[in-house]
Amino acid sequence: MVWQQVYDPLGSMFLSTLVASIPVVVMLVGLGFLHLKAHIAAGAGLLAAILIAVVAYGMPADMAAKATLLGGLTGLVPIGWIVLNIIFLHQLTEQNGSFKILQDSIAGITADRRLQLLLIAFAFGAFFEGAAGFGTPVAVTAAILIGLGFSPLAASGLSLIANTAPVAFGALGTPIITLAKVHGYDVMAVSAMVGRQLPLFSLIVPFWLVWAFAGRRGLPHLGRVTEAYAEVAPLADGWLDRLGLHQLHPLLVHACHFGGGYGARAAEVASRYL
């Protein structure tokens, strides 16, 4: 049986997007406001997702059940296996004292809280994102930051901000592999395009991270960070002129799915390089 998903079942992108967000809202409200246990909140979100898919988007009920089963197996086998191994590794380093040595070593590099954030939440978190993903880098880096004196709320929030850039290659490239399989793209082509875009975000996120922690008064001191970037991995000449070219692929994807002004925008960008 073939079923083609309709992205705008309600005739309004705003309403369709609002309805599609209900399962996420249900889970977050259950966790943050109703203080439900994680598995209960996740189950409520799953039931809401099935209901929205069948009622609002017209997905056949048997297909929704199969998709739920496949999603559960995918979460338990490849994803769960990666996370299980990284949790085991983390607990092993804690038990033998290696994690404490690592924490003290990072803290000994600098007492500047802003640089500690960049080293731990951004740089070290990116390593954990690539190795495990799925929330592990936030949990580990937040624990280190709390041990260095950051408040639990600040450590968690700042670790989440720092974890925005490396997510595409998280869990051994799972998001890129999944995207390529779903849409029939070439994995290496998607990886190459993401690899061209992420360096720009990797320059933005450290400023955002320090601004979120220290406000405007913390930004002038980031000159040392930008100088280090320029020394270790300088951008190629003319990178700013090619910025639109790197953004052309996502514009074309949005134009195919949503239409609207994305097509005109993609044509405008393409005309610059023809």
Buried (B, 14 or more C-beta within 10 A) or exposed (E): EEEEEEEBBBEEEEEBEEBBEBBEEBBEBBBEEEEBEEEEBBBBBBEBBBBBBBEBBEBEEEBBEEBBEEEEEEEEEBBEEBBEEBBEBBEEBEEEEEBEEBBEEBBEEEEBBBBBBBBBBBBBBBEBBBBBBBBBBBBBBBBBBBBBEBEEEBBBBBBBBBBBBBBBBBBEBBBBBEBBEEEEBEEEEBBEBBEBBBBBBBBEBBBBBBBBBBEEEBEEEBEEBEEEBEEEEEEEEEEEEEEBEBBBBBBBBBBEEEEEEBBEBBEEBBEEEE
